[in-house]
Amino acid sequence: MAQLRSKGVVIVAHGSRGKPKTVRLQLTNDNITWRTETKRKNSSGLSKEVKLGKLHSVALTNIMYVDVGKQTTALRRSENISVPDSLCFSLLTKEGSLDLEANSPRERDALVGSFSLVLDNVHAKNWRDIYRNSNEMPSSFDEYDEEIGQR
């Protein structure tokens, strides 16, 4: 959890549309933040600098649930069939989800545990029931794809 709170973790975010993107995910006192990180190559073809995308944020109070595995529409897309279930989890809100792919099963489990602990402290009532009462949710990451498409 210390890394998540300090420099963050580099992870892959999936949307309902578009290609998965590498993002840096960070946990602050009140929010989850993420932004894309794209490595630019210099003339010799080596990665030189990192281009940062727009900063996105979701208040912890708006995150209802951590879903483990490929449970959301974005993670069940046919394009993601080769992504192991053991690497995937989603942060669910009433408006959508942030669908993530960790670098290893151990990292996924550590992140799920960290987010679950934080959310248990943030929410006083049983917030899992809120999620179970809702149907299919769009991916929060889709907003990023829509912004890119407008450029």
Secondary structure as UniProt FT lines:
FT   HELIX           2..5
FT   TURN            6..7
FT   STRAND          9..14
FT   STRAND          21..27
FT   STRAND          31..41
FT   TURN            43..44
FT   STRAND          47..52
FT   STRAND          56..59
FT   HELIX           60..62
FT   STRAND          63..68
FT   TURN            73..76
FT   HELIX           78..80
FT   TURN            81..82
FT   HELIX           85..87
FT   STRAND          88..93
FT   STRAND          97..101
FT   HELIX           105..122
FT   HELIX           128..132
FT   TURN            140..141
FT   HELIX           142..149
//
